[in-house]
């Protein structure tokens, strides 16, 4: 209901066109990663490239995560 009131105020009364930004990182149009027969992730853009293991991240208040790098990238310190 509140969004309808804001929309009416901005568009109908003041002529301001509301713009809705889409979060492209959370959309289904991005290629999704897959895994090979050994359950190692592959590159979403080229499934023939196997991702490189880059360690484990343990942060306070978050779940432990396994990091993977693009196969052609180099890790910098």
N, C-alpha and C positions, 0 to 999 in steps of 0.2 A: 504494500500500500504506500509506503514511504517513497519508494522509487517512482511510483506513478505521480505523486505530488511534486517531486523534484523535476521529473520530466515535463510535467505541465507548466511548472514555473519557468524553467529554462527555455523550452521550445515555444510553447504557445504564447506566453506572456512577453518574453524578451527576444525571441527569434534566435536563440543560441542552439546550434545543432549539437546534441550530445554524441560523443564518440565513445564506442566501447572497444577497448583494446583487448585483443586476444593474446593469451599467454601461449606462444607458439611452442614453448618447451613442454607443455602439458597437452599437446594435441596429438591426434592419431595420424596426422599426415606425415610426421617424421618417420624415417625408417627405424624399425625396431631391431635391436640386436638379436642374434641367434647364437647357437652353440654348435660346436662340432661334435664328433662321436665321443670325445673324451670329456665333454661338458665344459670346454674352454670357450669363452665368448669369442665371437667373430665380429669383424667390422660391419656395422650396419649398412655401409655404402658399398662394400665389396666383401661378400661372405667368404672369399678365398683367403683373406688375410686374417690371421689369428692374433687376438689382442695379447699384449705383453703384461705379465703380472707385475704389479707395482707395490705390493705390500698390503698391510692391513691398517686401517684407521680405527683407533679407539679414542673416542672423545667423550668427555663427561656429559652425561644426560642423553647420549645418542646410542643407537645400536652399533655394534662392531660391523665394519664394512670392508669388503675386499676391493682394492683399487685395481683398475685395468687401464693400460695406456694404448693409444693408437699404435699399430705396429711400426709405422715409419717415423714416429716421434722419438726424441731423445729427452731423457730426464735431466733437468738442470738442478743444481743445488742452490 
